[in-house]
Amino acid sequence: MQKQLEGVFDEVSDQAQARQPVTSASTFLKTMNSDFEVFFQKRAYNEKNFSFYLQVLAQQYKPEQVRKAFDKMLALGIEPTDHTYTQLMLAHAKKGMLAEVLDLENEASVKHKIMPSIHRLNSVLLAYVKNKEPQKASMFIKEMR
């Protein structure tokens, strides 16, 4: 009986070693094809898919492409959401583009009447940190309280 079990465990072990390594979600997004035409080839133009596409671009540190896709989304009549603005701001924040992040937060709140969220505010904080301005980040946190 023990010999039979050893054979089963060996087979399971061999199968586990033959599998590809598990890819994290972040790694998957960073390596995903981000060409607009390829991405939307079999996807509908809707907020859900644009939101995912913007997330892919943000993870790939492509703020200019995120802005172009966001503008295309607006041109198609798709209303922005907190999540779409979060991805737009995150892409700029990762590159340390503080002025753009602050402008985008203002645009989301004033122009589109989207209530501030912790996710967008985290993008603002990230932009401050990337610009090596921890004092301003601290002041920003105090203002938000």
GIDACOR-V205540 format. One record per residue. PHI is phi as a letter, one per 40 degrees, with the letter a starting at -180 (999 if undefined). NEAR is the number of other ideal C-beta (glycine too) atoms within 10 Angstrom. Layout:
phi={PHI;PHI}
near={NEAR;NEAR}
//
This chain:
phi={999;c;c;c;c;c;c;c;c;c;c;c;c;c;c;c;c;c;c;c;c;c;c;c;c;c;c;d;c;c;b;c;c;b;c;d;c;c;c;c;d;b;b;c;c;a;d;d;c;c;d;c;c;c;c;d;c;c;c;c;f;b;c;c;c;c;c;c;c;c;c;c;d;c;c;c;g;c;c;c;b;d;c;c;c;d;c;c;c;c;c;c;c;c;c;g;c;c;d;c;c;c;c;c;c;c;d;c;c;c;c;b;f;c;c;d;b;c;c;c;c;c;c;c;c;d;c;c;c;c;c;f;b;c;c;c;c;c;c;c;c;c;c;c;c}
near={5;6;6;8;9;10;10;9;10;10;10;10;10;9;9;8;7;7;7;5;6;6;11;9;9;9;12;11;17;14;12;17;7;18;10;13;6;10;18;15;8;6;12;8;13;11;14;12;15;26;18;16;25;26;20;21;27;23;21;17;14;18;21;11;19;25;17;13;24;22;11;15;22;14;8;10;7;18;10;20;16;17;19;25;23;25;26;28;30;26;29;26;27;19;16;16;18;19;10;18;28;16;13;25;19;10;15;23;14;9;9;14;7;20;8;13;14;9;14;24;16;14;24;22;18;19;28;23;15;16;16;10;15;11;9;16;17;12;12;16;13;8;7;11;4}
//
